[in-house]
């Protein structure tokens, strides 16, 4: 009888132990799955910024998207594309609705609020003038009395004093592609100022490359980076390490070659 009671007690204790260990295993498994499913919510903006971000396809593409996708996968993140209008990006990033956006530090209104990675690629603003025109650029003084097609809402620090004093006229348009249309077909426009890669991308896709000359010298050179929240130090450090490796082994050049 005593042996039967002892056996029954052992059985009950065994059942209780199993019951206690099952929930513990479930929590551990849940945490592990959660760790594997980390996501990086990346802003690609509603209209993109070709060739850095291209959104008029089923799957986003472009230089920044390709680099972020490669690095994030190696770090164990799944990239989710978010299309946030420019005016809402900074606040939504600070509030955690997105995790990162491409930005030059010089373009940020309050850069001290954010964390920036190393540059992925350089943004170089140069002039695009009609082929065989007499337009040339070495310094802002070469632009005096000329009309330059510019992007609506963009600031050009080197040229601002000339614009404000009226020595150089600016004509704003809202779309990058339209800048080249105005220069090509308008009689009163001398050149457009745009990022070198952006301009080349547009001209290639519009079949207009032979109609424009591009200045070798520009007015600015900014590093295009990821802008993150300040608590993303670990991600930024790992991103920078992977980016340096891609630059060293030629992977970054291969991505850039796809969009030149």
Secondary structure, 3 states (H helix, E strand, C coil): CHHHHHHHHHHHHHHHHHHHHHHHHHHHHHHHHHHHCCEEEEECCCCCECCCEECCCCCCECHHHHHHHHHHHHCCCEEEEECCCHHHHHHHHHCCCCCEEEEEHHHCCCHHHCEECCCCEEEEEEEEEECCCCCCCCCHHHHCCCEEEEECCCCCHHHHHHHHHCCCEEEEECCHHHHHHHHHHCCCCCEEEEEHHHHHHHHHHHCCHHHEEECCCCCEEEEEEEEECCCCHHHHHHHHHHHHHHHHHCHHHHHHHCCC
